[in-house]
């Protein structure tokens, strides 16, 4: 099979359409009596993925491009306000489709996870900070990897070594990474229920005796670099190449999927745009896995 964006879109549309027929409750709620939408939910999910894959951060520009080049896939395309409204209402659908695709891959059951957080900048000027609807959730934070301060959120990710998102959370920029990881595991206890032993690899911020004891009680072995003043921890020679894996996953989101150019202005808007990017990466890994590709996280054949 030739892997390109059209084949990925077709596969995602077919999988989503089948899932919605089997489980209609996955679809966003709408009145039983009324005009049926001309753009189906399966088409909406596919459009959301393609927008991210083709690098369009502006919905208006994306829809103009789609009308000019994608009529063979989408006979009807809404206006920008309608598309934006439908997309925000479909945030839960995007999340659930992402999880279903992820659990369908051969790497979902991997016994090694990597965990990290990355900035999601939401504004730069002081006026934006004062007027933004995100004030109170977004806050000032520091990114040690790039030695810069930013105003916004943090995307916390648990991934496999192949980059498949397992769980994620959006928090304020100053949220403690350790507490967020524990909250993620507590919110989805079934993730560990079928995994008698799991290894989690993190950076130096994931430290503390109490923290490691709580992970051990859940059957998780934590591997992280040795901090200054500590005795040498096991596996130290492995962290440099594994750190590159973590940075590579973050670069996929930022460099290829434009995470920091999301253009979200409200909490629901930011959440939806982040979900679009997680869906896109998951769909690529799912499709590459199904078609027997060697590198599951490769976006190259899909015009990236």
Buried (B, 14 or more C-beta within 10 A) or exposed (E): EEBEBBBBBEBBBEBBBEBBEEEEEBBBEEEEEEEEBEBBBBBBBBBBBBBBBBEBBEBEEBBBBBEEEBEEBBEEBBEBEBBBEBBBBBBBBBBBBBBBBBEEBEBBEBEEBBBBBBBBBBBEEEEBBEEBBBBEBBBEBEBEEEEEEBBBBBBBBBBBBBBBBBBBBBBBBEBEBBEBBBBBBEEBEEBBEEBEEBBBBBBEBBBEEEBBEBBEEBEBBBBBBBEEEEEEEEBEEEBEEBBEBBEEBBBBBBEBBBBBEBEBBEBBBBBBBBBBBBBBBBBBBBBBBBBEBEEBBBBEBBEB
